[in-house]
Amino acid sequence: MTKLLYGTVGALIGALATSAVFLSLSSPTSAPTPEPAPSPAADALPIQPLSEAEQAEEDRFLELRLGAEGVPKVEPLKDAGNVRYSDCPKTPELVAWLGKPGNAISARRRDMNDYLVTTNVLATKDCTCTGKMIPVDTLTRFETRLMEEAKVANVEDVVTHPMRDEARVMRWQVEDLCGGRL
């Protein structure tokens, strides 16, 4: 009997608390009215127009292609037939060799592949998938040669940052040559 009494009282208290919450939410007079947020422009200083020299400097900065200084210009091909690398079909061997992003081996191999792809497109002036797909045996030989030159046993120990930076610069040349994205 005591358990029943306590259970009933608890249920009544819970019901009253729940109804009080719902009534307070639905009653427009009980809710405080929020104050409007101050406008960010109200506190801001007035913007002064740029002088001609400042505007010229701003325009020069906005046109900047970081890293492209000193890159020889490449004449665009008339009928490049550009196909984006991402649209080219990859062989299962290439997909397996490149691996999934997120580890050191995959990062090094992608740097090597990017370097060889951009080098090959510039050398052959072939903007199609044929010029952008490097055979896996070529990639493997290149990887082995880099490991031998660096005197390391693991590909993750090969330093490929300079190669990646050079591939980035050559990418701009390839995009100029092919008239579109690599």
C-alpha positions in Angstrom: 0.0 0.0 0.0 2.8 2.4 0.8 4.5 1.7 -2.5 1.2 2.5 -4.3 0.8 5.8 -2.4 4.4 6.9 -3.1 4.0 5.9 -6.8 0.8 7.9 -7.1 2.3 11.0 -5.4 5.4 10.8 -7.6 3.2 10.5 -10.7 1.2 13.6 -9.7 4.3 15.6 -9.0 5.7 14.7 -12.4 2.5 15.5 -14.2 2.3 18.9 -12.4 5.9 19.7 -13.2 5.5 18.8 -16.9 2.3 20.8 -17.3 4.0 23.8 -15.6 6.8 23.6 -18.1 4.4 23.4 -21.1 2.3 26.3 -19.8 5.4 28.5 -19.3 6.6 27.8 -22.9 3.2 28.4 -24.5 2.4 31.6 -22.5 3.6 34.7 -24.4 3.4 36.9 -21.4 5.6 34.8 -19.2 8.5 34.6 -21.5 11.0 37.6 -21.4 11.3 39.5 -24.6 14.8 39.2 -26.0 16.6 42.5 -26.6 17.7 43.0 -30.2 21.3 42.2 -30.8 23.5 45.2 -31.5 24.3 45.7 -35.2 27.9 44.8 -35.9 28.1 47.8 -38.2 27.2 50.1 -35.3 30.5 49.5 -33.6 32.6 49.3 -36.8 34.8 52.2 -37.9 33.8 53.8 -41.2 35.7 52.4 -44.1 37.9 54.8 -45.9 38.3 54.5 -49.6 41.7 53.2 -50.8 44.1 55.6 -52.5 45.1 54.8 -56.1 48.4 53.4 -54.9 46.7 51.2 -52.3 44.1 50.0 -54.8 46.9 49.1 -57.3 48.7 47.2 -54.6 45.5 45.4 -53.6 44.8 44.5 -57.2 48.3 43.2 -57.6 48.0 41.0 -54.5 44.7 39.6 -55.6 46.1 38.5 -59.0 49.1 36.8 -57.3 49.5 33.1 -58.0 51.7 32.0 -55.1 54.7 30.0 -56.2 54.3 30.8 -59.9 56.9 33.5 -60.1 59.6 32.6 -62.5 57.7 29.7 -64.0 58.3 29.7 -67.8 55.1 30.3 -69.7 53.8 27.5 -71.8 51.9 28.1 -75.1 48.5 26.6 -75.0 47.8 23.8 -77.5 45.2 24.6 -80.1 43.3 21.2 -79.9 44.5 19.9 -76.6 41.6 17.6 -76.0 42.0 18.1 -72.2 40.6 15.4 -70.0 40.8 15.9 -66.2 42.9 13.4 -64.4 40.1 12.7 -62.0 37.9 11.7 -65.0 40.5 9.2 -66.4 39.9 5.5 -65.6 42.4 4.1 -63.1 43.6 0.5 -63.3 43.1 -1.6 -60.2 46.9 -1.9 -60.0 47.2 1.9 -59.9 44.5 2.3 -57.3 46.2 -0.4 -55.2 49.6 1.2 -55.6 48.4 4.6 -54.6 46.5 3.3 -51.6 44.0 5.1 -49.5 44.8 8.7 -48.4 45.7 9.1 -44.8 49.1 7.4 -44.3 52.7 8.3 -45.1 53.1 5.7 -47.9 50.1 6.9 -49.7 51.1 10.5 -49.4 54.6 9.8 -50.8 53.2 7.7 -53.7 50.7 10.4 -54.6 53.5 13.0 -54.6 55.5 10.7 -56.9 52.5 10.1 -59.2 51.7 13.8 -59.4 55.3 14.6 -60.3 55.4 12.0 -63.0 52.0 12.9 -64.4 52.8 16.6 -64.8 56.3 15.8 -66.2 54.9 13.4 -68.7 52.1 15.8 -69.9 54.6 18.6 -70.4 57.1 16.3 -72.2 54.6 14.6 -74.5 52.1 17.5 -74.8 49.4 14.9 -74.4 46.4 16.3 -72.3 44.3 13.1 -72.7 44.2 10.2 -70.3 47.0 8.6 -72.2 49.4 11.3 -71.2 48.1 11.5 -67.6 48.2 7.8 -66.7 51.6 6.5 -65.6 52.0 2.7 -65.7 52.4 1.1 -62.3 55.7 -0.6 -63.3 57.1 2.9 -64.1 55.9 4.2 -60.8 57.4 1.2 -58.9 60.8 1.7 -60.7 60.8 5.4 -59.8 59.9 4.6 -56.2 62.7 2.0 -56.0 65.2 4.5 -57.5 64.3 7.2 -55.0 64.6 4.8 -52.1 68.1 3.7 -53.3 69.2 7.3 -53.7 68.0 8.1 -50.2 69.5 4.9 -48.8 66.2 4.0 -47.0 64.3 0.7 -46.8 60.8 2.1 -46.5 59.0 4.4 -48.9 57.6 6.5 -46.0 61.2 7.6 -45.3 61.6 9.1 -48.7 61.4 12.9 -48.7 59.0 14.0 -51.4 58.1 17.6 -50.4 60.4 19.1 -53.0 58.9 16.8 -55.7 55.4 17.8 -54.6 56.2 21.5 -54.8 57.7 21.1 -58.2 54.7 19.2 -59.4 52.5 22.0 -58.1 54.4 24.5 -60.2 54.3 22.2 -63.3 50.5 21.8 -62.7 50.1 25.5 -63.6 52.1 24.9 -66.7 50.0 21.9 -67.6 46.8 23.8 -67.0 48.1 26.6 -69.3 49.2 24.0 -71.9 46.0 22.0 -71.9 43.6 24.9 -71.5 41.9 23.5 -68.4 42.2 21.7 -65.1 44.7 18.9 -64.7 
